[in-house]
Structures are given as C-alpha cells and as structure tokens.
Amino acid sequence: MVPTRPFLRPALVWILGGVALVLSVGLCFLLAPFLGGRRAFWRVAPWYIRGTAWAFGIRRQLVGWEGLPAALRDGPQPAVFIGNHTSLFDPPLMISTLPCQPVFIAKRELARVPVLGWVIWLADFIFIERGNRQASTESLQRAAQQIRSGQSIVAFPEGTRSRDGQLLPFKKGAFALAHEAGVCVVPFAIHGGPEILPKGTWRVKDGPYRITVGDPLDPADFQDAEALRVAAEAAVRALVARVP
C-alpha cells in the first residue's frame, strides 16, 4: 500500500515560500552592487533555504565533514563534490548545509526559468549546454579555472534525478574537470531525498535529509579521468548502501 503524502502543509509552504523567494531574490539584487553577486547570494540564500526547510519539516544532517582534511573543511583547498541526485531539493539543501559555499554545475535550460534562473546567474553557477559538445567543453574549461581560483563545485554525475533512489551510471564530465584542475573528488551520498520529495510530485513530506561525505580521491592517484570516475562511482555506491 502506497503511503499517503500530506497536502495542506506543503501547499501552504509552497505558496508562502514562493512569496519569500521573490522577496529574497529582490534583496540579493539590492545587496549585489555593494557586496558583489556571489556574496549577496550567500548572505541571503542559506537563511531562506533553512527557513523553508524548517517549514516543510525537513531535518538537515551532515555526516563525515569533520573527517575531511582541514584545508578542505575551511575553504583554502577547493574540491569537486560528487554524489547521488535524489530530489529537486538536493541543490538548495546542499547550499544550506555544506560549509564550503560551493557552486553547482547546472544545465543551461535552468537559466531561462524565471526567478530561479536569476538566482543561479547571481550565484555564478556553471552552465552546461547539453547536446553541444563544444559549448560543454568550454563550460568545463571555465569551471576548471574557477576551481583553480579556489572555488569548490558540486556535481551530480548521474545527469538526472533517480525515480527509485537507485544510483544511475555516472557520466564522465565532472571527473574530467577534476582531473584537469588537479583537485580532489569528494564523494557524498544523500539519504532521505526520495522520501521527502520524490520525482513527479510537489507534496513534500517531513523527515530527515542526510548528507554523508566520504574520503577524498586524489586525481594524481589515477591514470585518467575514466579511472577516477570508476573509483568515485564505487565510493558513492558504498556510501549510498550505508543505512542511516
């Protein structure tokens, strides 16, 4: 028997959260001339996301962060964080939970979405043009430059959300990026995303949302990006298999 999902609470939160989102975006653009786009985004966005998550009844958890090297935890050393994509909420919940203020690799179509596209542009996320190999390569080269300058990145190598929570095969792009930039890949696993907001519904269910990070993988230890991809996928599968 399929469990019923709540209706009234998520409906109210979506409505009020939509209003709050417009106000938050407006505040970001008001602050941007004084702070710069990225700093304005990070002043406002995490607070908005945490408040919305609390209203939905989502309990965020971060596990394993203390086990990372201090240079990764505290920001001087950038990394490419890769893991499973379980829910529409994955990017905002990671923004509000990971302390390193990462940017995301996002498909170009998202830039055209009203309000959301403005926020992504303001935060300086990296857009990938699917179906255009040359444009995708240029985007990854720009991303490598951002990483070398100290910016951590989050990527979901599956390329889309899984409907049943099972890990899909990883695509190579993020690992080519890490290999070219010479930075560590940090695997992570998300638990709770499909239970909170599975693909194909808007009716959010309260519950825990857990991000577990694993040991970093140094690209220098692997022959090429493909070998790094295989090792990273195995690491994420092992983290996903852990029962919280």
Backbone as JSON, one array per atom type, in Angstrom:
{
  "sequence": "MVPTRPFLRPALVWILGGVALVLSVGLCFLLAPFLGGRRAFWRVAPWYIRGTAWAFGIRRQLVGWEGLPAALRDGPQPAVFIGNHTSLFDPPLMISTLPCQPVFIAKRELARVPVLGWVIWLADFIFIERGNRQASTESLQRAAQQIRSGQSIVAFPEGTRSRDGQLLPFKKGAFALAHEAGVCVVPFAIHGGPEILPKGTWRVKDGPYRITVGDPLDPADFQDAEALRVAAEAAVRALVARVP",
  "N": [[0.84, -1.21, 0.0], [0.66, 2.17, -0.96], [1.97, 4.83, 0.89], [0.13, 7.68, 2.03], [0.62, 11.12, 1.13], [1.22, 14.31, 2.66], [-0.96, 17.18, 2.23], [-2.04, 19.82, 2.86], [-0.09, 21.24, 4.47], [2.37, 21.25, 2.82], [1.27, 22.66, 0.62], [0.66, 25.2, 1.67], [3.24, 26.01, 2.47], [4.61, 26.05, 0.02], [3.26, 28.17, -1.24], [3.65, 30.41, 0.53], [6.4, 30.25, 0.67], [7.07, 30.78, -1.96], [6.42, 33.48, -2.21], [8.23, 34.5, -0.32], [10.57, 33.77, -1.61], [10.65, 35.45, -3.88], [10.94, 37.91, -2.58], [13.4, 37.46, -1.31], [15.13, 37.11, -3.49], [14.92, 39.66, -4.58], [16.13, 41.09, -2.48], [18.72, 40.08, -2.66], [19.55, 41.18, -5.13], [19.45, 43.85, -4.47], [21.52, 44.01, -2.64], [23.67, 43.22, -4.17], [25.13, 45.27, -5.73], [26.72, 46.35, -3.74], [27.98, 44.28, -2.36], [28.72, 42.45, -4.26], [27.7, 39.87, -6.56], [27.95, 37.07, -5.81], [28.58, 37.15, -3.03], [26.35, 38.49, -2.05], [24.39, 36.61, -2.67], [25.16, 34.48, -0.94], [24.79, 35.67, 1.5], [22.05, 35.79, 1.75], [20.64, 33.52, 0.62], [21.18, 30.94, 2.04], [19.83, 31.37, 4.49], [17.18, 31.75, 3.71], [16.66, 29.22, 2.57], [17.06, 27.46, 4.74], [15.01, 28.31, 6.45], [12.75, 27.69, 4.9], [13.06, 24.92, 4.64], [12.75, 24.2, 7.33], [10.07, 24.92, 7.66], [8.81, 23.06, 6.02], [9.37, 20.85, 7.52], [11.74, 19.48, 7.25], [14.64, 17.91, 8.29], [17.85, 18.67, 8.38], [21.01, 17.02, 8.02], [24.51, 16.62, 8.39], [27.08, 14.45, 7.81], [30.3, 13.17, 8.51], [31.84, 15.32, 7.77], [33.75, 16.38, 9.5], [35.8, 14.59, 9.24], [37.18, 15.21, 6.95], [40.16, 16.61, 5.39], [41.64, 19.49, 6.96], [42.15, 21.67, 5.27], [40.3, 21.36, 3.25], [37.89, 21.48, 4.66], [37.91, 24.08, 5.71], [38.11, 25.77, 3.57], [40.42, 26.86, 1.99], [41.43, 24.92, 0.22], [40.07, 23.83, -2.72], [37.48, 21.58, -4.0], [35.9, 18.97, -5.94], [32.76, 18.02, -5.37], [30.91, 15.11, -5.53], [27.96, 13.15, -6.06], [24.93, 11.23, -5.39], [21.83, 12.02, -7.03], [18.86, 12.8, -5.78], [16.52, 14.24, -5.43], [14.49, 17.14, -6.19], [15.1, 19.0, -4.31], [17.78, 18.73, -3.71], [20.03, 20.51, -4.62], [19.4, 23.12, -3.28], [19.3, 22.29, -0.56], [21.85, 21.31, -0.14], [23.31, 23.64, -0.55], [22.54, 25.04, 1.74], [23.66, 23.5, 3.69], [26.32, 22.42, 3.31], [29.42, 23.67, 4.42], [31.28, 24.94, 2.77], [30.48, 26.68, 0.78], [29.73, 25.98, -2.05], [29.54, 26.09, -5.69], [27.3, 25.07, -8.33], [27.17, 22.71, -11.05], [25.07, 23.18, -13.65], [22.33, 22.5, -15.89], [21.88, 24.31, -18.96], [19.25, 25.07, -19.53], [18.03, 25.77, -17.15], [18.74, 28.37, -16.67], [16.91, 29.89, -17.98], [14.6, 29.83, -16.54], [12.18, 31.71, -14.87], [12.97, 33.75, -12.04], [14.3, 31.53, -10.6], [16.35, 31.14, -12.5], [17.51, 33.69, -12.42], [18.58, 33.7, -9.85], [20.46, 31.62, -10.01], [22.18, 32.68, -11.91], [23.12, 34.92, -10.48], [24.49, 33.68, -8.41], [26.63, 32.68, -9.75], [26.76, 30.11, -10.87], [27.72, 27.2, -12.83], [27.0, 26.72, -16.14], [26.0, 24.11, -18.29], [25.83, 23.26, -21.65], [23.81, 21.05, -22.91], [24.02, 18.6, -25.46], [25.57, 20.11, -27.09], [28.64, 19.78, -27.86], [31.02, 21.3, -28.1], [30.37, 23.7, -26.74], [29.88, 22.64, -24.21], [32.41, 21.69, -23.53], [33.84, 24.1, -23.41], [32.51, 25.27, -21.25], [33.26, 23.54, -19.18], [35.98, 24.05, -19.15], [36.0, 26.7, -18.26], [34.95, 26.2, -15.75], [37.02, 24.71, -14.62], [38.93, 26.73, -14.36], [37.67, 28.29, -12.41], [37.76, 26.53, -10.26], [40.52, 26.28, -9.85], [41.0, 28.79, -8.9], [40.08, 28.59, -6.38], [37.44, 27.85, -5.88], [35.01, 25.63, -4.77], [33.05, 22.93, -6.15], [29.91, 21.4, -6.82], [28.64, 18.47, -8.25], [26.28, 16.39, -9.94], [26.78, 13.45, -11.14], [25.11, 11.57, -12.33], [23.38, 12.88, -13.98], [20.63, 13.25, -13.99], [17.67, 13.12, -11.91], [17.08, 10.22, -9.92], [14.35, 8.01, -10.13], [13.66, 5.94, -8.39], [15.49, 5.99, -6.37], [17.7, 4.42, -6.78], [21.12, 4.27, -7.73], [22.22, 5.81, -10.68], [24.23, 5.2, -13.67], [27.39, 6.9, -13.78], [28.26, 9.91, -15.5], [31.03, 11.26, -17.4], [31.95, 13.91, -17.29], [32.34, 15.57, -14.89], [34.52, 14.37, -13.73], [36.53, 14.56, -15.59], [36.81, 17.27, -15.38], [37.75, 17.55, -12.69], [40.15, 16.15, -12.95], [41.51, 17.7, -14.83], [41.71, 20.13, -13.46], [43.15, 19.32, -11.3], [42.28, 18.78, -8.66], [40.9, 17.37, -5.63], [38.38, 14.81, -5.61], [35.45, 14.6, -3.82], [33.44, 12.21, -2.57], [29.9, 11.89, -1.94], [26.86, 10.92, -0.28], [23.35, 11.05, -0.45], [20.69, 10.63, 1.72], [17.25, 10.2, 2.21], [16.13, 12.04, 0.46], [14.36, 11.0, -1.68], [12.21, 10.2, -0.1], [11.31, 12.57, 1.03], [10.78, 14.36, -1.14], [9.94, 12.94, -3.84], [10.57, 12.31, -7.36], [8.25, 13.73, -9.59], [6.18, 14.72, -7.98], [4.72, 17.34, -5.92], [4.15, 17.33, -3.3], [5.5, 17.67, -0.44], [7.04, 15.74, 2.08], [7.61, 15.63, 5.57], [10.75, 14.97, 7.29], [14.02, 13.36, 7.87], [16.95, 14.59, 6.23], [19.81, 13.57, 4.97], [23.26, 14.12, 4.46], [26.1, 12.44, 3.65], [29.54, 12.51, 3.68], [32.43, 11.16, 2.08], [35.81, 9.77, 1.96], [38.31, 11.83, 0.43], [39.27, 11.63, -3.04], [42.24, 11.6, -4.74], [43.11, 12.93, -7.82], [45.64, 12.52, -8.86], [46.31, 9.97, -8.17], [45.21, 8.34, -10.03], [45.06, 6.98, -13.31], [43.7, 8.24, -15.41], [40.81, 10.33, -16.25], [38.68, 8.56, -16.56], [39.34, 6.34, -14.98], [39.26, 7.59, -12.52], [36.55, 8.25, -12.44], [35.35, 5.68, -12.27], [36.3, 4.81, -9.76], [35.21, 6.79, -8.11], [32.45, 6.44, -8.5], [32.13, 3.91, -7.38], [32.77, 4.54, -4.74], [30.68, 6.29, -4.06], [28.5, 4.57, -4.35], [29.02, 2.81, -2.25], [28.68, 4.52, -0.06], [25.99, 5.21, -0.38], [24.85, 2.76, 0.13], [25.07, 2.49, 2.84], [23.09, 2.28, 5.68], [21.33, 4.81, 7.21]],
  "CA": [[0.0, 0.0, 0.0], [1.46, 3.38, -1.05], [1.6, 5.76, 1.95], [-0.37, 8.98, 1.58], [1.51, 12.24, 1.38], [0.45, 15.46, 3.16], [-1.41, 18.12, 1.2], [-2.24, 21.2, 3.3], [1.15, 21.88, 4.89], [3.22, 21.62, 1.68], [0.62, 23.67, -0.21], [0.86, 26.5, 2.31], [4.66, 26.36, 2.45], [4.96, 26.42, -1.35], [2.71, 29.5, -1.53], [4.37, 31.42, 1.31], [7.8, 30.19, 0.28], [7.21, 31.46, -3.25], [6.45, 34.92, -1.93], [9.51, 34.77, 0.35], [11.63, 33.63, -2.61], [10.7, 36.69, -4.67], [11.5, 38.95, -1.71], [14.81, 37.14, -1.08], [15.85, 37.43, -4.72], [15.0, 41.11, -4.63], [17.14, 41.53, -1.52], [20.02, 39.73, -3.23], [19.9, 42.15, -6.16], [19.71, 45.13, -3.81], [22.83, 43.93, -1.99], [24.72, 42.87, -5.14], [26.05, 46.37, -6.08], [27.6, 46.67, -2.61], [28.72, 43.09, -1.92], [29.0, 41.54, -5.36], [26.62, 38.9, -6.71], [28.12, 35.85, -5.01], [28.49, 37.43, -1.59], [24.94, 38.79, -1.77], [23.68, 35.32, -2.69], [25.47, 33.69, 0.26], [24.24, 36.35, 2.67], [20.6, 35.65, 1.82], [20.09, 32.22, 0.2], [21.13, 29.88, 3.06], [18.81, 31.66, 5.5], [15.88, 31.47, 3.1], [16.52, 27.76, 2.39], [16.89, 26.83, 6.06], [13.67, 28.62, 6.94], [11.78, 26.92, 4.12], [13.21, 23.51, 5.05], [12.13, 24.07, 8.66], [8.62, 24.99, 7.48], [8.4, 21.77, 5.47], [9.66, 19.78, 8.48], [12.94, 18.76, 6.82], [15.71, 17.97, 9.29], [19.11, 18.5, 7.67], [22.12, 16.41, 8.76], [25.76, 16.48, 7.65], [27.87, 13.42, 8.48], [31.61, 12.9, 7.94], [32.56, 16.54, 7.4], [34.91, 16.56, 10.39], [36.86, 13.68, 8.83], [37.91, 15.73, 5.79], [41.33, 17.43, 5.73], [41.28, 20.83, 7.4], [42.18, 22.61, 4.15], [39.02, 21.21, 2.54], [36.8, 21.93, 5.53], [37.97, 25.5, 5.99], [37.95, 26.54, 2.35], [41.53, 27.19, 1.11], [41.61, 23.89, -0.8], [38.78, 23.5, -3.36], [37.24, 20.18, -4.36], [34.69, 18.66, -6.7], [31.9, 17.12, -4.6], [30.03, 14.37, -6.43], [27.13, 12.19, -5.35], [23.65, 10.83, -6.0], [20.82, 13.07, -7.2], [17.67, 12.09, -5.32], [15.34, 15.09, -5.26], [14.56, 18.53, -6.63], [15.62, 19.78, -3.2], [19.2, 18.47, -3.45], [20.9, 21.69, -4.67], [19.25, 24.1, -2.2], [19.63, 21.74, 0.75], [23.31, 21.25, -0.04], [23.74, 25.03, -0.37], [22.31, 25.46, 3.12], [24.25, 22.55, 4.63], [27.78, 22.34, 3.16], [30.01, 24.93, 4.89], [32.31, 25.47, 1.86], [29.86, 27.57, -0.2], [30.04, 25.51, -3.4], [28.63, 26.37, -6.79], [26.81, 23.85, -8.96], [27.12, 22.56, -12.49], [23.63, 23.1, -13.95], [22.0, 22.52, -17.31], [21.64, 25.66, -19.44], [17.82, 25.37, -19.55], [17.62, 26.37, -15.88], [18.98, 29.82, -16.71], [15.75, 30.54, -18.59], [13.46, 29.74, -15.64], [12.03, 32.97, -14.12], [13.38, 33.82, -10.63], [15.35, 30.55, -10.36], [17.45, 31.45, -13.39], [18.17, 34.9, -11.93], [19.36, 33.33, -8.67], [21.6, 30.82, -10.47], [23.11, 33.63, -12.55], [23.71, 35.74, -9.44], [25.4, 32.85, -7.63], [27.74, 32.33, -10.62], [26.82, 28.67, -11.13], [28.33, 26.85, -14.11], [26.0, 26.16, -17.03], [26.45, 23.16, -19.31], [24.94, 23.2, -22.8], [23.65, 19.67, -23.32], [23.83, 18.42, -26.89], [26.54, 20.94, -27.81], [29.9, 19.29, -27.31], [32.0, 22.38, -28.0], [29.95, 24.6, -25.67], [30.07, 21.93, -22.94], [33.85, 21.67, -23.26], [34.22, 25.45, -22.99], [31.97, 25.47, -19.9], [34.1, 22.8, -18.25], [37.25, 24.76, -19.04], [35.77, 27.83, -17.36], [34.79, 25.64, -14.41], [38.36, 24.37, -14.13], [39.56, 27.97, -13.94], [37.06, 28.67, -11.14], [38.27, 25.64, -9.21], [41.91, 26.64, -9.56], [40.99, 30.04, -8.14], [39.68, 28.3, -5.0], [36.0, 27.63, -5.78], [34.54, 24.25, -4.77], [31.94, 22.69, -7.07], [29.1, 20.19, -6.62], [28.08, 17.93, -9.49], [25.54, 15.13, -9.85], [27.22, 12.82, -12.4], [24.05, 10.77, -12.96], [22.8, 13.71, -15.02], [19.22, 13.45, -13.73], [17.23, 12.51, -10.65], [16.63, 8.84, -9.98], [12.96, 7.88, -9.68], [13.5, 4.94, -7.33], [16.57, 6.1, -5.4], [18.84, 3.62, -7.2], [22.15, 5.09, -8.36], [22.36, 5.66, -12.13], [25.64, 5.26, -14.09], [27.97, 8.24, -13.76], [28.84, 10.48, -16.7], [32.46, 11.49, -17.2], [32.33, 15.31, -17.32], [32.84, 16.12, -13.63], [35.82, 13.76, -13.41], [37.47, 15.22, -16.5], [37.01, 18.58, -14.78], [38.63, 17.4, -11.53], [41.47, 15.72, -13.42], [42.16, 18.84, -15.48], [42.01, 21.15, -12.45], [44.08, 18.76, -10.32], [41.74, 18.88, -7.31], [40.31, 16.13, -5.12], [36.96, 14.5, -5.72], [34.9, 14.18, -2.54], [32.15, 11.54, -2.78], [28.89, 12.04, -0.9], [25.6, 10.21, -0.5], [22.17, 11.67, 0.13], [19.61, 9.75, 2.16], [16.04, 10.91, 2.62], [15.58, 12.86, -0.61], [13.17, 10.44, -2.33], [11.09, 10.14, 0.85], [10.83, 13.92, 1.25], [10.19, 14.88, -2.37], [10.31, 12.1, -4.99], [10.33, 12.87, -8.69], [6.88, 13.62, -10.07], [5.18, 15.24, -7.05], [5.05, 18.58, -5.22], [3.68, 17.17, -1.93], [6.68, 17.42, 0.39], [6.81, 15.03, 3.35], [8.67, 15.94, 6.52], [11.64, 13.85, 7.59], [15.45, 13.68, 7.87], [17.68, 14.67, 4.97], [21.18, 13.33, 5.46], [24.37, 14.14, 3.51], [27.27, 11.76, 4.21], [30.71, 12.68, 2.81], [33.43, 10.12, 2.22], [37.21, 10.16, 1.86], [38.65, 12.45, -0.86], [40.03, 10.88, -4.03], [43.22, 12.47, -5.4], [43.23, 12.54, -9.23], [47.01, 12.1, -9.15], [46.41, 8.54, -7.9], [44.5, 7.61, -11.07], [45.69, 7.13, -14.62], [42.97, 9.22, -16.23], [39.5, 10.7, -15.72], [37.81, 7.4, -16.54], [39.67, 5.56, -13.78], [38.74, 8.37, -11.39], [35.09, 8.09, -12.46], [35.02, 4.34, -11.79], [36.56, 4.77, -8.33], [34.26, 7.67, -7.43], [31.14, 5.81, -8.52], [32.16, 2.84, -6.38], [32.74, 5.17, -3.41], [29.32, 6.8, -3.81], [27.62, 3.4, -4.15], [29.26, 2.29, -0.9], [28.07, 5.45, 0.89], [24.55, 5.09, -0.52], [24.44, 1.48, 0.71], [25.04, 2.59, 4.3], [21.75, 2.61, 6.18], [21.46, 5.78, 8.3]],
  "C": [[0.87, 1.25, 0.0], [1.03, 4.36, 0.03], [1.13, 7.09, 1.37], [0.62, 10.07, 1.94], [0.68, 13.44, 1.82], [0.1, 16.42, 2.03], [-1.38, 19.57, 1.71], [-0.92, 21.89, 3.64], [2.06, 22.21, 3.71], [2.6, 22.68, 0.78], [0.85, 25.07, 0.36], [2.32, 26.94, 2.24], [5.1, 26.77, 1.05], [4.48, 27.84, -1.66], [3.5, 30.58, -0.79], [5.85, 31.44, 0.94], [8.06, 30.85, -1.06], [7.27, 32.97, -3.08], [7.79, 35.31, -1.29], [10.67, 34.68, -0.64], [11.78, 34.9, -3.43], [11.33, 37.81, -3.85], [13.0, 38.72, -1.49], [15.65, 37.45, -2.3], [15.99, 38.94, -4.87], [16.05, 41.67, -3.69], [18.54, 41.23, -2.04], [20.46, 40.77, -4.26], [20.12, 43.54, -5.57], [21.1, 45.15, -3.17], [23.97, 43.75, -2.98], [25.64, 44.04, -5.5], [27.06, 46.68, -4.98], [28.5, 45.5, -2.22], [29.27, 42.26, -3.08], [27.94, 40.44, -5.39], [26.75, 37.69, -5.83], [27.96, 36.1, -3.53], [27.06, 37.76, -1.2], [24.12, 37.5, -1.72], [23.91, 34.56, -1.39], [25.05, 34.38, 1.55], [22.76, 36.01, 2.86], [20.13, 34.21, 1.63], [20.07, 31.16, 1.31], [20.06, 30.12, 4.11], [17.42, 31.36, 4.95], [15.66, 29.95, 3.01], [16.3, 27.07, 3.73], [15.5, 27.1, 6.63], [12.61, 27.83, 6.21], [11.85, 25.44, 4.48], [12.55, 23.27, 6.4], [10.6, 24.06, 8.52], [8.07, 23.69, 6.9], [8.58, 20.62, 6.47], [10.85, 18.94, 8.09], [14.05, 18.99, 7.83], [17.04, 17.64, 8.61], [20.2, 17.93, 8.58], [23.34, 16.33, 7.84], [26.67, 15.56, 8.43], [29.21, 13.26, 7.75], [32.42, 14.13, 7.6], [33.83, 16.71, 8.23], [36.07, 15.66, 9.99], [37.63, 14.14, 7.61], [39.14, 16.5, 6.24], [40.91, 18.86, 6.04], [41.25, 21.83, 6.25], [40.91, 22.53, 3.31], [37.88, 21.77, 3.37], [36.74, 23.45, 5.62], [38.02, 26.38, 4.74], [39.16, 26.8, 1.48], [41.73, 26.19, -0.03], [40.26, 23.54, -1.42], [38.68, 22.03, -3.69], [36.03, 20.1, -5.27], [33.91, 17.63, -5.9], [30.95, 16.43, -5.57], [29.22, 13.34, -5.64], [25.83, 11.92, -6.07], [22.67, 12.0, -6.0], [19.46, 12.44, -6.92], [16.4, 12.91, -5.39], [15.58, 16.47, -5.86], [15.18, 19.42, -5.55], [17.12, 19.62, -2.99], [20.07, 19.73, -3.53], [20.66, 22.69, -3.53], [19.61, 23.54, -0.82], [21.14, 21.58, 0.93], [23.89, 22.65, 0.13], [23.63, 25.45, 1.09], [23.02, 24.59, 4.14], [25.78, 22.47, 4.53], [28.41, 23.68, 3.55], [30.91, 25.62, 3.86], [31.78, 26.39, 0.77], [30.18, 27.16, -1.64], [29.1, 26.1, -4.44], [28.31, 25.05, -7.49], [27.02, 23.89, -10.47], [25.66, 22.29, -12.85], [23.41, 23.12, -15.45], [21.54, 23.92, -17.72], [20.16, 26.05, -19.39], [17.36, 26.06, -18.27], [17.81, 27.88, -15.86], [17.77, 30.57, -17.25], [14.51, 30.5, -17.69], [13.34, 31.05, -14.85], [12.36, 32.78, -12.64], [14.52, 32.83, -10.37], [16.57, 30.84, -11.22], [18.22, 32.68, -12.94], [19.08, 34.57, -10.74], [20.61, 32.56, -9.09], [22.64, 31.72, -11.12], [23.85, 34.45, -11.49], [24.76, 34.96, -8.66], [26.61, 32.38, -8.44], [27.9, 30.81, -10.77], [27.34, 28.43, -12.55], [27.28, 26.16, -14.97], [26.65, 25.25, -18.06], [25.39, 23.11, -20.42], [24.86, 21.75, -23.27], [23.41, 19.59, -24.83], [24.77, 19.26, -27.74], [27.9, 20.65, -27.21], [30.92, 20.42, -27.11], [31.65, 23.33, -26.85], [30.15, 23.95, -24.3], [31.54, 21.91, -22.55], [34.33, 23.03, -22.78], [33.72, 25.74, -21.58], [32.83, 24.76, -18.87], [35.47, 23.45, -18.08], [37.12, 25.98, -18.12], [35.6, 27.35, -15.92], [36.14, 25.28, -13.81], [39.1, 25.61, -13.65], [39.0, 28.44, -12.6], [37.6, 27.82, -10.0], [39.69, 26.03, -8.84], [41.99, 27.93, -8.75], [40.47, 29.85, -6.72], [38.21, 28.01, -4.8], [35.66, 26.14, -5.82], [33.27, 24.13, -5.6], [31.22, 21.41, -6.65], [28.54, 19.76, -7.97], [27.33, 16.63, -9.18], [25.81, 14.36, -11.14], [26.19, 11.89, -13.04], [23.38, 11.55, -14.09], [21.32, 14.0, -14.84], [18.87, 12.82, -12.4], [16.77, 11.08, -10.88], [15.2, 8.76, -9.44], [12.82, 6.96, -8.47], [14.6, 4.99, -6.28], [17.78, 5.27, -5.74], [19.83, 4.49, -7.97], [22.24, 4.77, -9.85], [23.85, 5.73, -12.5], [26.14, 6.71, -14.15], [28.47, 8.64, -15.14], [30.23, 11.02, -16.36], [32.83, 12.96, -16.94], [32.95, 15.85, -16.04], [34.23, 15.59, -13.3], [36.91, 14.27, -14.35], [37.82, 16.6, -15.95], [37.98, 18.5, -13.6], [40.04, 17.02, -11.95], [42.22, 16.88, -14.04], [42.57, 19.89, -14.46], [42.99, 20.65, -11.4], [43.6, 18.89, -8.89], [41.05, 17.58, -6.92], [38.83, 16.04, -5.47], [36.49, 14.0, -4.36], [33.54, 13.53, -2.79], [31.2, 11.84, -1.63], [27.67, 11.22, -1.27], [24.49, 10.95, 0.22], [21.17, 10.59, 0.49], [18.43, 10.62, 2.59], [15.4, 11.73, 1.53], [14.33, 12.29, -1.27], [11.96, 10.37, -1.4], [10.48, 11.53, 1.05], [10.13, 14.47, 0.0], [10.65, 14.02, -3.55], [9.99, 12.8, -6.3], [8.86, 12.68, -9.06], [5.81, 14.1, -9.1], [5.66, 16.54, -6.44], [4.75, 18.46, -3.73], [4.83, 16.71, -1.04], [6.27, 16.75, 1.69], [7.95, 15.36, 4.3], [9.53, 14.71, 6.79], [13.1, 14.27, 7.56], [16.01, 13.7, 6.45], [19.16, 14.64, 5.34], [22.18, 13.33, 4.31], [25.58, 13.53, 4.21], [28.43, 11.92, 3.23], [31.72, 11.6, 3.13], [34.84, 10.67, 2.08], [37.51, 10.76, 0.48], [39.46, 11.49, -1.74], [40.94, 11.86, -4.77], [43.38, 12.04, -6.85], [44.63, 12.08, -9.62], [47.2, 10.6, -8.93], [45.77, 7.69, -9.01], [45.09, 7.96, -12.44], [45.02, 8.2, -15.46], [41.61, 9.48, -15.59], [38.55, 9.52, -15.63], [38.07, 6.53, -15.31], [39.17, 6.27, -12.52], [37.22, 8.23, -11.3], [34.67, 6.74, -11.87], [35.19, 4.27, -10.26], [35.55, 5.62, -7.56], [32.86, 7.06, -7.4], [31.06, 4.68, -7.5], [32.08, 3.42, -4.96], [31.35, 5.68, -3.07], [28.36, 5.64, -3.57], [27.79, 2.83, -2.74], [28.62, 3.2, 0.15], [26.54, 5.35, 0.84], [24.04, 3.81, 0.17], [24.41, 1.51, 2.24], [23.63, 2.99, 4.74], [21.91, 3.6, 7.34], [20.89, 5.26, 9.61]]
}
